[in-house]
Amino acid sequence: MAETAVLRQRTHEEPSAPPPKGGLLAGLLRTARPRQWVKNILVVAAPAAAGELFSRHALTQLGLVFVLFTACAAAVYLVNDARDAEADRAHPTKRHRPVAAGQVPVPVAYAVGACLGLLAPAAAAWLCSPAVAALLTAYLGMQLAYCVCLKHVLVVDLAVVTTGFLMRAMIGGLALGIPLSRWFLITTGFGALFMVSAKRYSEAVQMAGKAGATRALLTEYTPGYLRFVWQLAAGVAVLGYCLWAMEEGGVPHTSVLPWRQLSMVAFVLAILRYAVFADRGTAGEPEDVVLRDRALALIGLAWVAMYGLAVANW
């Protein structure tokens, strides 16, 4: 009777996970994190910056690169969840992931992840270029190393996640043979570091007093250090963008207004608006902040419009 009472008490305190929705294919799709695919839109960054986005060849190549990068990211998620299945089952939220919940068997997750990881670079070498295949291979190697050990190393974990964003932004340029501007790389790299460190800072703020509720490495960072990182990254990103925008400031233009220089205003406002959420500790999911905040969306549209007018020299 005593054992029954204890069992009932534990069942009451730790409600069982809801039954997985759908079958194996649905579980594999959920493990591939469709919500995260929005990050892969960064593949258009370099062609857009160079004004070479709307030709048929460019759109075909960028669509293909988007699919291949998404496949590589899905491979990493599958392997990561398979490795962390046991730990995830003890986590209040991650235990609902398909692999941890048993919807996707661990061997299947490993097998599908390995297939995607092998096929995507091979397809890139055949359909795109050796440079694209090499970058995808480097991305896979770096992310798998992150899953195994690098995510437990201070500062290196921030650098790896940031580099993943930078690779997304670079691959579109490599696919189309577009030279990558140094200012483009600086702005993109530090912009990514700003968002990554802001996310870590938000997680650190929200986990205060809740040990084990999120990634263990956060206990080794201090909120003050993470705040310093995102503030530093925001400053360098703004400086890099302004230097890029003013690079042709003395060159005569035939457009109605200097849209390239005016786009600095929208860029700085976007950074300042995003920093509001970072400062509050609510920038945990960058895609949610970008997609749900109406003011940030309007600022982004204004920037796109000004940048488009600059590229069109209107």
C-alpha positions in Angstrom: 0.0 0.0 0.0 2.8 2.4 0.9 4.5 1.7 -2.5 1.2 2.4 -4.3 0.8 5.6 -2.4 4.3 6.7 -3.4 3.7 5.8 -7.0 0.4 7.7 -7.1 2.2 10.7 -5.6 5.0 10.6 -8.2 2.5 10.3 -11.0 0.6 13.3 -9.7 3.8 15.4 -9.3 5.3 14.3 -12.7 2.6 14.0 -15.3 3.4 11.7 -18.1 4.3 13.1 -21.5 1.4 13.4 -23.9 1.3 10.6 -26.5 3.3 11.5 -29.6 1.3 12.9 -32.5 1.5 11.0 -35.8 3.8 8.2 -36.8 7.5 7.9 -37.6 7.5 10.3 -40.5 5.8 13.0 -38.4 8.3 12.4 -35.7 11.2 12.7 -38.1 9.8 16.0 -39.4 9.4 17.4 -35.9 13.0 16.4 -35.1 14.1 18.3 -38.2 12.8 21.5 -36.4 10.7 23.1 -39.3 10.5 26.3 -37.2 14.2 26.7 -37.4 14.2 26.6 -41.2 13.6 30.3 -41.3 17.2 30.8 -40.4 18.2 29.2 -43.8 16.7 32.2 -45.6 20.1 33.8 -44.9 21.3 32.0 -48.0 19.9 34.9 -50.1 22.0 37.5 -48.1 25.1 37.7 -50.2 23.2 37.7 -53.6 20.8 40.3 -52.2 23.7 42.5 -51.0 25.3 42.2 -54.5 22.0 43.0 -56.3 22.0 39.6 -58.1 18.9 38.0 -56.7 16.2 37.9 -59.3 17.6 36.1 -62.3 16.2 32.7 -63.1 19.6 31.1 -62.5 20.1 32.8 -59.1 16.6 31.8 -57.9 17.1 28.2 -59.0 20.5 27.9 -57.3 19.4 29.6 -54.1 16.3 27.4 -53.8 18.6 24.4 -54.2 21.1 25.7 -51.7 18.3 26.4 -49.2 17.1 22.8 -49.5 20.6 21.3 -49.1 21.4 23.5 -46.1 18.1 22.5 -44.5 19.0 18.9 -45.1 22.3 19.3 -43.4 20.7 21.2 -40.4 18.1 18.4 -40.1 20.9 15.8 -40.1 22.6 17.6 -37.2 19.3 17.8 -35.2 18.6 14.1 -35.7 22.1 13.1 -34.5 22.0 15.5 -31.6 18.6 14.3 -30.4 19.7 10.7 -30.7 22.9 11.4 -28.6 20.9 13.3 -26.0 17.9 11.0 -25.8 18.6 9.7 -22.3 19.3 13.2 -20.9 16.3 14.7 -22.7 14.0 12.1 -21.0 14.8 13.7 -17.7 14.2 17.3 -18.9 10.8 18.8 -18.3 10.4 20.1 -21.9 12.9 18.1 -24.0 11.3 14.8 -23.0 8.5 15.6 -25.4 10.9 15.5 -28.4 10.1 12.6 -30.7 13.4 10.7 -30.1 13.2 11.1 -26.3 9.5 10.2 -26.3 10.1 7.0 -28.3 8.3 8.1 -31.4 11.5 8.0 -33.4 13.8 5.1 -32.4 17.4 6.2 -31.7 18.9 3.9 -34.5 16.5 5.4 -37.0 17.4 8.9 -36.0 21.1 8.1 -36.5 20.5 6.4 -39.8 18.4 9.2 -41.3 20.8 11.8 -40.0 23.7 10.0 -41.6 21.9 9.6 -44.9 21.1 13.3 -45.0 24.6 14.3 -44.0 26.1 12.2 -46.8 23.6 13.0 -49.5 23.5 16.8 -49.1 27.2 17.5 -49.8 27.2 15.0 -52.6 24.2 16.6 -54.2 25.9 20.0 -53.8 29.1 18.8 -55.6 27.0 17.5 -58.5 24.3 20.3 -58.8 26.1 23.4 -57.5 29.9 23.6 -57.1 32.8 22.1 -55.1 33.0 25.2 -53.0 29.3 24.8 -51.9 29.9 21.1 -51.1 33.1 22.0 -49.1 31.2 24.6 -47.1 28.3 22.1 -46.3 30.9 19.5 -45.3 32.6 22.0 -43.0 29.3 23.0 -41.5 28.4 19.4 -40.8 31.8 18.7 -39.2 31.6 21.7 -37.1 28.1 21.1 -35.9 28.7 17.5 -35.1 31.8 18.5 -33.1 29.5 21.0 -31.3 27.1 18.2 -30.5 29.8 15.9 -29.1 32.0 18.3 -27.2 32.2 21.9 -28.3 28.9 22.9 -26.8 30.5 22.4 -23.4 33.4 24.8 -24.0 33.0 28.4 -22.8 33.1 31.0 -25.6 33.8 28.3 -28.3 30.1 27.4 -28.2 29.1 31.0 -29.0 31.7 31.1 -31.8 30.4 27.8 -33.4 26.8 28.9 -33.4 27.7 32.3 -34.8 29.8 30.6 -37.5 26.8 28.5 -38.5 24.8 31.7 -39.2 27.8 33.2 -41.1 28.1 30.0 -43.3 24.4 30.3 -44.2 25.0 33.9 -45.3 28.1 32.9 -47.3 26.8 29.9 -49.2 24.5 31.8 -51.5 27.5 33.9 -52.7 29.6 30.8 -53.2 26.8 29.2 -55.2 26.6 32.1 -57.6 30.3 33.0 -57.7 29.7 36.4 -56.0 32.8 37.9 -54.2 32.0 38.4 -50.5 32.6 41.9 -49.2 34.6 42.2 -46.0 32.0 44.6 -44.6 29.3 42.0 -45.4 31.2 39.3 -43.5 31.8 41.6 -40.5 28.2 42.9 -40.3 26.8 39.4 -40.7 29.2 37.7 -38.3 28.8 40.2 -35.5 25.0 40.6 -36.2 24.8 36.8 -35.7 26.9 37.0 -32.5 24.6 39.7 -31.2 21.5 37.5 -31.6 23.2 34.3 -30.3 24.6 36.0 -27.2 21.3 37.8 -26.6 19.6 34.4 -26.7 22.1 33.0 -24.2 21.6 36.1 -22.0 17.8 35.7 -22.1 18.2 32.0 -21.2 20.5 32.8 -18.3 18.1 35.4 -16.9 15.1 33.1 -17.2 16.9 30.1 -15.6 17.9 32.1 -12.5 17.1 29.8 -9.6 16.1 26.9 -11.9 19.2 24.8 -12.2 18.9 22.1 -14.8 16.0 23.8 -16.7 18.2 24.6 -19.6 21.7 24.0 -21.1 24.3 23.3 -18.3 26.9 25.6 -19.8 24.8 28.6 -18.9 25.7 28.1 -15.2 29.3 28.9 -16.1 28.4 32.2 -17.9 27.4 35.2 -15.9 24.6 37.5 -17.1 27.0 40.4 -17.0 29.4 38.7 -19.3 26.7 37.7 -21.8 25.4 41.3 -21.7 28.9 42.6 -22.5 29.1 40.2 -25.5 25.8 41.2 -27.1 26.5 44.9 -26.5 29.9 44.5 -28.1 28.6 42.5 -31.0 25.8 45.0 -31.6 28.3 47.9 -31.7 30.6 46.2 -34.2 27.7 45.1 -36.4 26.4 48.7 -36.6 29.9 50.1 -37.3 30.5 47.5 -40.0 27.2 48.3 -41.7 27.8 52.0 -41.6 31.2 51.7 -43.1 29.8 49.5 -45.8 27.0 52.0 -46.5 29.3 55.0 -46.6 31.9 53.2 -48.7 30.5 54.8 -51.8 29.4 58.0 -50.1 31.6 60.1 -52.3 30.7 58.5 -55.6 28.0 60.3 -57.7 24.7 58.4 -57.9 21.7 58.9 -60.2 19.1 57.8 -57.7 16.5 60.2 -56.2 18.0 59.8 -52.7 21.1 58.2 -51.3 19.1 55.0 -50.3 22.2 53.1 -49.4 23.2 55.6 -46.8 19.7 56.1 -45.5 19.3 52.4 -44.9 21.7 52.9 -42.0 18.9 54.5 -40.1 16.6 51.4 -40.4 19.5 49.1 -39.6 20.4 50.9 -36.4 16.7 51.1 -35.4 16.4 47.3 -35.9 19.4 46.7 -33.7 18.0 49.0 -31.0 14.6 47.4 -31.2 16.0 43.9 -30.9 18.1 45.1 -28.0 15.0 46.0 -26.1 14.0 42.3 -25.9 17.6 41.3 -25.2 17.7 43.7 -22.3 14.4 42.3 -20.9 15.7 38.8 -21.2 13.0 37.8 -23.7 15.1 37.2 -26.8 15.3 33.5 -26.2 14.0 32.6 -29.7 15.3 35.0 -32.4 12.7 33.8 -34.9 9.9 34.5 -32.5 11.2 38.1 -31.8 11.6 38.8 -35.5 8.3 37.4 -36.7 6.0 38.5 -33.8 7.1 42.0 -33.1 5.2 44.3 -35.4 7.5 47.3 -35.0 10.5 45.3 -35.8 8.8 43.8 -38.8 7.9 47.3 -40.1 11.5 48.5 -39.5 12.7 45.4 -41.4 10.4 46.2 -44.3 11.6 49.8 -44.4 15.2 48.6 -44.6 14.4 46.1 -47.4 12.6 48.9 -49.3 15.5 51.3 -49.0 18.1 48.6 -49.8 16.1 47.5 -52.8 15.9 51.1 -54.1 19.7 51.4 -53.6 20.3 48.2 -55.6 17.9 49.4 -58.4 19.6 52.8 -58.3 16.1 54.4 -58.4 
